[in-house]
Amino acid sequence: MRLILTLCLFFLPAISGYCQNTLPDTVLFNNGKVLVTRVVDTVGDKVTVEKPNSSKHKKIELDRSDVFSIRYGSTGKEVIVYVYDTLIGNDFTIPEARLFIAGEQDAQRGFHAFGTSLAAFFIGAGSGLVSESFFAFGPPFLYVGIMAYPRIHIRHKSVVNLNNIKSDPYLYGYDNTARKKRVLRSLLWGSIGLVTGLVVHITVIDNLPN
């Protein structure tokens, strides 16, 4: 028993150190996205990390200006990379930038624009059913452009911390990301609807007896 305890005490620090060294680091980007990997170097204007899921430990470089912070897995310490400097376009202070990123992340996770996507599909499909000419592209792409302007409505269930809604940087981050998602979904589903309508027009409507 004493021998077992001695061996455990001997190997425990080594095992603990190994586990700490193998814990991945977390890179938080200014756009709210997160990369879990191992940070190799942060010198200069690049952050060098190991390519995720790379068996050969290939290195990739990230622009330092795109990174908000790095949390090291070995220590749990977060190092802020973001620099508040209005001359380079970083208009938010560090606490404000953190709120902005929280807004982006909540919008990425909780904003879906189901109604917009459905409307885009039907507009595209209707346009394709009515005409198979170049003009069929007009209505769905016009709808995409219009969707860049309406106000974004924030649903409380998509917000992790409701206190953040009182913050302008948070609202700006949420609105910025949600608006992009709405436009992209309008483009995607409008295109799918248009292709569907054109296929039906060509294969069914054009073959109907006069």
C-alpha positions as CSV (number, residue, x, y, z in Angstrom):
1,M,0.0,0.0,0.0
2,R,2.8,2.4,0.9
3,L,4.5,1.6,-2.4
4,I,1.3,2.4,-4.4
5,L,0.9,5.7,-2.6
6,T,4.5,6.6,-3.2
7,L,4.1,5.9,-7.0
8,C,0.9,7.9,-7.1
9,L,2.6,10.9,-5.5
10,F,5.5,10.5,-7.9
11,F,3.5,10.4,-11.1
12,L,0.7,12.7,-10.1
13,P,2.6,16.0,-10.9
14,A,3.7,14.6,-14.2
15,I,0.2,13.5,-15.2
16,S,-1.2,16.9,-14.1
17,G,1.4,18.8,-16.1
18,Y,0.8,16.7,-19.1
19,C,-3.0,17.3,-19.0
20,Q,-2.5,21.0,-18.6
21,N,-0.1,21.2,-21.6
22,T,-2.5,19.3,-23.8
23,L,-5.6,21.4,-23.0
24,P,-6.5,23.5,-26.1
25,D,-6.4,27.2,-26.2
26,T,-9.4,29.3,-27.2
27,V,-9.2,32.1,-29.7
28,L,-12.1,34.6,-29.7
29,F,-12.4,36.7,-32.9
30,N,-13.8,40.2,-33.2
31,N,-16.7,38.8,-35.3
32,G,-17.8,36.5,-32.4
33,K,-16.5,33.3,-33.8
34,V,-14.4,31.0,-31.6
35,L,-11.5,28.7,-32.6
36,V,-10.3,26.0,-30.3
37,T,-6.7,25.0,-31.1
38,R,-3.2,25.4,-29.8
39,V,-1.6,28.8,-30.0
40,V,2.0,28.6,-31.1
41,D,3.1,32.2,-31.4
42,T,1.7,35.7,-31.0
43,V,4.7,37.8,-32.0
44,G,4.2,40.5,-34.6
45,D,1.0,41.2,-36.5
46,K,0.1,37.5,-36.8
47,V,-1.2,34.8,-34.4
48,T,0.2,31.4,-35.3
49,V,-1.9,28.4,-34.3
50,E,-2.0,24.7,-35.1
51,K,-4.5,23.9,-37.9
52,P,-7.5,22.3,-36.2
53,N,-7.8,18.5,-36.8
54,S,-4.4,18.4,-38.4
55,S,-2.6,15.1,-37.7
56,K,0.7,16.7,-38.9
57,H,0.3,19.8,-36.6
58,K,0.3,22.2,-39.6
59,K,0.5,25.9,-38.7
60,I,-1.7,28.6,-39.9
61,E,-1.5,32.4,-39.4
62,L,-4.3,34.6,-38.2
63,D,-4.4,38.3,-38.5
64,R,-3.8,39.8,-35.1
65,S,-6.3,42.6,-35.9
66,D,-9.1,40.0,-36.2
67,V,-8.5,38.5,-32.7
68,F,-10.1,39.8,-29.6
69,S,-8.5,37.5,-27.0
70,I,-6.8,34.2,-26.4
71,R,-7.6,32.0,-23.4
72,Y,-4.8,29.6,-22.7
73,G,-5.9,26.1,-21.7
74,S,-2.8,25.5,-19.5
75,T,-3.5,28.4,-17.2
76,G,-7.1,29.4,-17.9
77,K,-5.8,33.0,-18.3
78,E,-7.4,35.2,-20.9
79,V,-5.0,37.6,-22.8
80,I,-6.7,40.5,-24.6
81,V,-5.3,41.0,-28.0
82,Y,-7.7,43.7,-29.1
83,V,-6.5,47.3,-28.8
84,Y,-8.7,50.3,-28.4
85,D,-7.6,52.7,-31.0
86,T,-10.0,54.9,-33.0
87,L,-7.2,55.7,-35.5
88,I,-7.4,52.1,-36.8
89,G,-11.2,51.7,-36.5
90,N,-11.3,50.1,-33.1
91,D,-13.9,52.6,-31.7
92,F,-15.0,50.4,-28.8
93,T,-13.3,50.2,-25.5
94,I,-12.5,46.6,-24.3
95,P,-15.7,46.2,-22.2
96,E,-17.7,47.7,-25.1
97,A,-16.0,45.4,-27.6
98,R,-16.8,42.4,-25.4
99,L,-20.5,43.4,-25.4
100,F,-20.4,43.9,-29.1
101,I,-19.1,40.4,-29.5
102,A,-21.7,39.0,-27.2
103,G,-24.4,40.6,-29.5
104,E,-22.8,39.0,-32.5
105,Q,-22.7,35.6,-30.8
106,D,-26.3,35.8,-29.7
107,A,-27.4,36.7,-33.2
108,Q,-25.3,33.9,-34.7
109,R,-26.9,31.4,-32.3
110,G,-30.5,32.6,-32.0
111,F,-31.5,34.7,-35.0
112,H,-32.9,32.5,-37.8
113,A,-35.1,34.7,-40.0
114,F,-37.6,31.9,-40.8
115,G,-40.3,34.2,-42.2
116,T,-37.8,36.1,-44.4
117,S,-36.5,32.8,-45.8
118,L,-40.0,31.5,-46.5
119,A,-41.0,34.7,-48.2
120,A,-37.8,34.7,-50.3
121,F,-38.5,31.1,-51.4
122,F,-42.1,31.9,-52.6
123,I,-41.0,35.1,-54.3
124,G,-38.3,33.2,-56.2
125,A,-40.5,30.3,-57.0
126,G,-43.3,32.5,-58.2
127,S,-41.0,34.5,-60.4
128,G,-39.6,31.3,-62.0
129,L,-43.2,30.0,-62.6
130,V,-44.3,33.2,-64.3
131,S,-41.3,33.7,-66.5
132,E,-38.3,31.7,-67.7
133,S,-36.6,34.8,-69.1
134,F,-33.9,37.0,-67.6
135,F,-36.5,39.0,-65.9
136,A,-37.3,36.1,-63.6
137,F,-34.2,37.1,-61.6
138,G,-35.5,40.5,-60.8
139,P,-38.0,40.0,-58.0
140,P,-36.0,37.6,-55.8
141,F,-32.9,39.7,-56.0
142,L,-34.8,42.9,-55.4
143,Y,-36.2,41.3,-52.3
144,V,-32.7,40.5,-51.1
145,G,-31.7,44.1,-51.4
146,I,-34.8,45.3,-49.6
147,M,-34.1,42.9,-46.6
148,A,-30.9,44.9,-45.8
149,Y,-33.0,47.7,-44.4
150,P,-35.9,46.6,-42.1
151,R,-35.4,46.9,-38.4
152,I,-34.1,43.8,-36.6
153,H,-36.3,42.6,-33.8
154,I,-34.4,40.9,-30.9
155,R,-36.2,38.0,-29.3
156,H,-35.4,37.6,-25.6
157,K,-35.1,33.9,-25.9
158,S,-32.1,34.4,-28.2
159,V,-30.3,36.6,-25.6
160,V,-28.1,34.9,-23.0
161,N,-27.9,37.9,-20.7
162,L,-30.9,40.2,-20.9
163,N,-29.0,43.0,-19.2
164,N,-27.0,43.3,-22.3
165,I,-30.0,44.6,-24.2
166,K,-29.5,47.9,-22.4
167,S,-26.1,48.4,-24.1
168,D,-25.7,50.1,-27.4
169,P,-22.5,48.1,-28.4
170,Y,-24.4,44.8,-27.8
171,L,-27.4,46.0,-29.8
172,Y,-25.1,47.1,-32.6
173,G,-23.3,43.8,-32.7
174,Y,-26.6,41.8,-32.7
175,D,-28.1,44.0,-35.4
176,N,-24.9,43.8,-37.6
177,T,-24.8,40.0,-37.5
178,A,-28.5,39.4,-37.8
179,R,-28.8,41.8,-40.7
180,K,-26.1,39.9,-42.6
181,K,-27.8,36.5,-41.8
182,R,-31.1,37.8,-43.1
183,V,-29.7,39.0,-46.4
184,L,-27.7,35.8,-46.9
185,R,-30.7,33.6,-46.1
186,S,-32.9,35.7,-48.5
187,L,-30.3,35.2,-51.2
188,L,-30.1,31.5,-50.5
189,W,-33.8,30.7,-50.3
190,G,-34.7,33.1,-53.1
191,S,-32.2,31.3,-55.4
192,I,-33.6,27.9,-54.4
193,G,-37.1,29.1,-55.0
194,L,-36.2,30.6,-58.4
195,V,-34.5,27.4,-59.5
196,T,-37.5,25.4,-58.3
197,G,-39.9,27.7,-60.2
198,L,-37.9,27.6,-63.4
199,V,-37.6,23.8,-63.3
200,V,-41.4,23.5,-62.9
201,H,-42.0,26.0,-65.6
202,I,-39.7,24.2,-68.1
203,T,-40.7,20.6,-67.3
204,V,-44.4,21.1,-66.6
205,I,-45.9,24.4,-67.8
206,D,-44.1,24.5,-71.1
207,N,-45.4,20.9,-71.8
208,L,-49.0,21.7,-71.1
209,P,-51.3,21.4,-74.2
210,N,-52.3,24.8,-75.6
